[in-house]
């Protein structure tokens, strides 16, 4: 075990990495990136679930950018 997990120095558990997250300006992406902070308080073997959840959300957000608009009445801009 390393010093970062708190066990080597007699600490009570994992220590946050302290990695700063910069806002992107896209609400959904920022929420997902903040979720990475949840891993700070988990043991290393529990990080994967958080990373997979964030990755899935980011992938879905990116895929939504490529989605075609829903079918509906065409936009008629004529007066």
Number of C-alpha atoms within 10 A of each C-alpha: 7 9 12 14 20 15 14 11 11 9 12 9 15 18 17 15 12 8 9 8 11 9 12 11 8 8 10 12 17 15 14 19 20 14 15 17 17 13 20 16 15 16 12 11 8 11 15 11 11 17 17 11 14 19 15 13 17 17 11 11 14 12 10 11 9 8 8 7 8 6 6 6 6 6 6 6 5 4 3
